[in-house]
């Protein structure tokens, strides 16, 4: 076994989550000493099983954030106080921003990297249907206003911190987890997969392993104040994804109007499922040599890790 050079200490919020646990695994394999913010004993156990050191606290534990950030060589912020679909992001935005400020207090003047998390959905779809980039216009009236937190974080570069942002694709998938698993569970319970207005909208996807590798590359090589899209593909439509899920679950695909989806699912979830989003990942490829290698989302659903999810969810024949 090849020994990796010791890379230093990495402090991460959201380390025990879906993306965070993969990132923790990868960072440790590359020689980082990972310390992860942890809210529960279960998260403590998970982080220890990965080889990381759990640090008890949450995004309101500002002194913990300052202490751990001061001791770290790299800080990666994955966590948010927002729970998808639970209400307006503005209600928790002060918590996220205060956490960023606490981390910045510890990193100010050091030039150390701080990588924060945002979303490609914060950018307006290209009117011609082409791919967007990190400099494309922002959505004028976003349903979720997390872009304000990204802008707040990037401004911290003026304090002598190498702040960068990773904008995650709407569909981060793989290893049988994430929103794909959640939507499959909802669909199995409902007895059908919903597709909004024909599902003609394209979306951005990225395998969780590829997203995790990008976070490390951005921490290592990213330029202060810059944004990087975590995008593996932009050519998949919602209809293709939902049809693959319906086939895997052996349930019908049901097309519904956007207004009906809003009534059934709420504004946020209906918007998410129907949003046109084609965010290019070319910048990360060009600047870092990042190359997404994960299985495509349709194959992952039809013959990859989500087959076990589907099997567990399928109702037995009468």
C-alpha positions in Angstrom: 0.0 0.0 0.0 1.3 3.4 -1.0 1.6 5.9 2.0 0.2 9.3 1.3 2.0 12.4 2.4 0.6 14.1 5.5 -1.5 16.9 4.1 -2.4 18.7 7.4 -5.5 19.2 9.4 -8.9 19.6 7.7 -11.9 20.8 9.6 -15.3 20.2 8.0 -18.9 21.0 8.8 -21.4 18.4 7.4 -18.7 15.8 7.5 -21.0 12.9 8.4 -23.6 13.7 5.8 -24.0 12.2 2.3 -21.3 14.2 0.5 -19.3 14.9 3.7 -18.8 11.2 4.5 -17.4 10.5 1.0 -15.2 13.6 1.2 -14.0 12.5 4.7 -13.1 9.1 3.3 -11.2 10.6 0.4 -9.4 13.3 2.4 -8.2 10.7 4.9 -7.0 8.5 2.0 -5.0 11.5 0.8 -3.4 12.0 4.1 -5.5 14.7 5.8 -6.2 14.6 9.5 -10.0 15.2 9.4 -12.0 16.8 12.2 -15.7 16.9 11.6 -18.4 18.9 13.3 -20.9 16.4 14.8 -24.3 17.0 16.4 -25.1 13.4 17.7 -23.5 10.3 19.1 -24.5 8.4 15.9 -22.5 11.0 13.8 -19.6 10.6 16.2 -19.6 6.9 15.6 -19.8 7.3 11.8 -16.9 9.8 11.7 -14.7 7.5 13.9 -15.5 4.6 11.6 -14.2 6.6 8.7 -11.0 7.5 10.6 -12.0 11.1 11.5 -12.2 12.9 14.8 -15.7 14.1 15.8 -16.1 17.5 17.3 -19.3 18.0 19.1 -21.3 21.1 18.1 -23.5 22.6 15.3 -23.6 25.8 13.3 -24.6 27.8 16.3 -21.6 26.6 18.3 -19.5 29.7 17.3 -16.7 29.2 19.7 -16.2 25.6 18.6 -16.1 26.8 15.0 -13.5 29.4 15.8 -11.4 27.0 17.8 -11.4 24.2 15.2 -10.8 26.6 12.3 -7.9 28.2 14.0 -6.3 24.7 14.5 -7.0 23.7 10.9 -4.9 24.1 7.7 -8.1 23.8 5.5 -11.8 24.4 6.3 -14.6 23.0 4.2 -18.1 24.1 4.9 -20.8 21.7 3.7 -23.5 22.2 6.4 -26.4 24.5 6.3 -29.1 25.1 8.9 -31.7 24.9 6.1 -33.9 21.8 5.8 -35.1 21.4 2.2 -38.8 22.2 1.8 -39.2 23.4 5.4 -39.8 27.0 4.7 -38.0 30.1 3.5 -34.2 30.0 3.5 -34.2 33.5 4.9 -35.3 32.1 8.3 -32.0 30.3 8.8 -29.7 32.5 6.7 -28.4 34.4 9.8 -27.3 31.1 11.3 -25.3 30.1 8.2 -23.7 33.6 7.9 -22.8 33.8 11.6 -21.1 30.4 11.2 -19.1 31.7 8.3 -18.1 34.8 10.2 -16.9 32.7 13.2 -14.8 30.5 10.8 -13.4 33.7 9.2 -12.5 35.2 12.6 -10.1 32.3 13.1 -8.7 32.3 9.5 -8.4 36.0 9.0 -4.9 37.0 7.7 -3.7 33.5 7.3 -4.4 32.9 3.6 -5.7 29.5 4.5 -8.4 28.0 2.3 -12.1 28.1 3.2 -14.4 26.2 0.7 -18.1 27.0 1.1 -21.1 25.3 -0.6 -23.7 26.7 -2.9 -25.8 25.5 -5.8 -25.9 25.7 -9.6 -29.6 26.3 -9.4 -28.8 29.9 -8.2 -28.0 30.8 -11.8 -30.7 31.6 -14.4 -31.2 29.1 -17.2 -29.7 30.1 -20.5 -32.5 31.5 -22.8 -31.2 29.5 -25.8 -30.9 26.3 -23.7 -27.1 26.3 -23.7 -24.9 25.6 -20.8 -24.3 28.2 -18.2 -21.0 29.1 -16.4 -19.9 30.4 -13.1 -20.2 34.0 -14.4 -23.7 33.6 -16.0 -26.5 35.9 -14.6 -28.1 34.8 -11.4 -31.7 33.8 -11.2 -33.7 37.0 -10.7 -36.2 35.6 -8.2 -34.8 32.4 -6.8 -37.1 30.2 -4.7 -34.1 29.5 -2.4 -31.9 32.5 -1.7 -28.7 30.7 -0.6 -26.8 32.7 -3.1 -26.7 35.5 -0.5 -24.7 33.3 1.8 -22.3 32.5 -1.0 -21.8 36.2 -1.7 -21.3 36.9 2.0 -18.7 34.1 2.2 -16.8 35.2 -0.9 -16.5 38.8 0.4 -14.5 37.3 3.4 -11.6 37.1 1.0 -10.9 40.7 1.9 -9.9 39.5 5.3 -6.9 37.5 4.0 -8.7 34.2 3.6 -8.6 32.0 0.4 -12.3 31.7 0.1 -13.8 29.7 -2.7 -17.3 28.2 -3.4 -18.4 24.9 -4.9 -21.8 25.1 -6.6 -23.3 21.6 -6.4 -25.5 20.2 -9.1 -29.1 19.7 -8.3 -28.6 15.9 -8.5 -25.6 14.7 -6.6 -26.0 10.9 -6.8 -24.3 7.6 -6.2 -23.7 5.0 -3.5 -27.5 4.5 -3.2 -28.1 7.8 -1.4 -29.0 11.5 -1.7 -32.2 13.1 -3.1 -32.5 10.3 -5.7 -33.1 7.8 -2.9 -35.5 10.1 -1.2 -37.5 10.7 -4.3 -37.6 7.0 -5.0 -38.9 6.4 -1.5 -41.6 9.0 -1.9 -42.6 7.5 -5.3 -42.8 4.0 -4.0 -45.1 5.1 -1.2 -47.3 7.0 -3.7 -47.4 4.1 -6.1 -46.0 6.2 -9.0 -43.3 8.6 -10.1 -44.4 12.1 -10.8 -43.1 14.0 -13.8 -43.9 17.7 -14.2 -45.1 19.0 -17.5 -43.5 16.2 -19.5 -40.1 16.5 -17.8 -38.5 18.2 -20.7 -36.3 20.3 -18.5 -32.6 19.4 -18.5 -30.7 19.2 -15.2 -27.1 19.1 -14.0 -25.8 15.9 -12.3 -22.6 14.8 -10.6 -21.5 11.6 -8.9 -20.9 12.0 -5.2 -17.3 10.7 -5.6 -16.5 13.2 -8.3 -18.0 16.0 -6.2 -15.9 15.0 -3.2 -12.7 15.0 -5.3 -13.6 18.5 -6.6 -13.9 19.9 -3.1 -10.3 18.8 -2.3 -9.0 20.1 -5.6 -10.6 23.5 -4.9 -9.2 23.5 -1.4 -5.7 22.8 -2.7 -5.7 24.9 -5.9 -8.6 27.2 -6.0 -8.2 31.0 -6.4 -9.6 33.3 -3.7 -13.0 34.7 -4.6 -13.7 32.1 -7.4 -16.6 29.8 -7.9 -16.5 26.3 -9.3 -19.4 24.2 -10.7 -19.6 20.6 -9.6 -21.1 19.3 -12.8 -20.6 15.9 -14.4 -23.3 16.0 -17.1 -25.9 18.4 -18.3 -27.7 16.4 -21.0 -30.1 14.4 -18.9 -33.8 15.4 -18.8 -36.1 15.0 -15.8 -38.3 12.7 -17.9 -35.3 10.3 -18.5 -34.5 10.2 -14.7 -38.0 9.7 -13.5 -38.7 7.1 -16.2 -35.6 5.2 -15.0 -36.8 5.4 -11.4 -40.3 4.2 -12.4 -38.9 1.2 -14.2 -36.6 0.4 -11.3 -39.5 0.6 -8.9 -42.0 -1.1 -11.2 -44.5 1.7 -10.8 -46.1 4.0 -13.4 -44.7 7.3 -14.6 -47.4 10.0 -14.0 -47.2 13.3 -15.8 -48.8 16.2 -13.9 -49.0 20.0 -14.4 -46.8 22.3 -12.5 -49.7 23.8 -10.6 -50.8 20.3 -9.4 -47.2 19.6 -8.3 -47.2 22.8 -6.3 -50.4 21.8 -4.5 -49.1 18.2 -3.8 -45.4 18.8 -3.1 -45.1 22.5 -2.2 -43.5 25.3 -4.2 -39.9 24.5 -3.4 -40.0 20.8 -4.4 -42.1 21.5 -7.5 -39.6 24.1 -8.6 -36.7 21.8 -7.9 -38.1 19.0 -10.0 -39.0 21.2 -13.0 -36.1 23.6 -13.1 -34.0 23.9 -16.3 -30.3 23.8 -15.2 -27.3 23.1 -17.4 -24.2 24.2 -15.5 -20.9 23.6 -17.2 -18.1 22.0 -15.2 -15.5 23.0 -17.8 -13.8 25.6 -15.5 -12.8 22.9 -13.0 -11.6 20.6 -15.8 -9.5 23.4 -17.3 -8.0 24.8 -14.0 -7.5 21.6 -12.0 -7.6 18.7 -14.5 -10.7 17.5 -12.7 -12.4 14.6 -14.7 -15.7 13.1 -13.6 -15.4 9.4 -13.7 -18.6 8.2 -11.9 -21.2 6.1 -13.6 -23.9 8.3 -15.2 -27.1 8.9 -13.3 -29.3 6.9 -15.6 -27.1 3.9 -15.4 -26.7 4.3 -11.7 -30.5 4.1 -11.4 -31.0 1.3 -13.9 -28.1 -1.0 -13.1 -26.0 0.6 -10.3 -26.3 1.4 -6.6 -30.0 2.3 -6.8 -31.1 -1.2 -7.8 -30.7 -2.3 -4.2 -32.7 0.8 -3.1 -35.4 -0.1 -5.6 -35.5 -3.7 -4.6 -36.0 -2.8 -0.9 -38.8 -0.4 -1.9 -40.7 -2.5 -4.4 -44.0 -3.9 -3.1 -44.3 -7.6 -3.4 -46.7 -8.9 -6.0 -50.1 -9.9 -4.8 
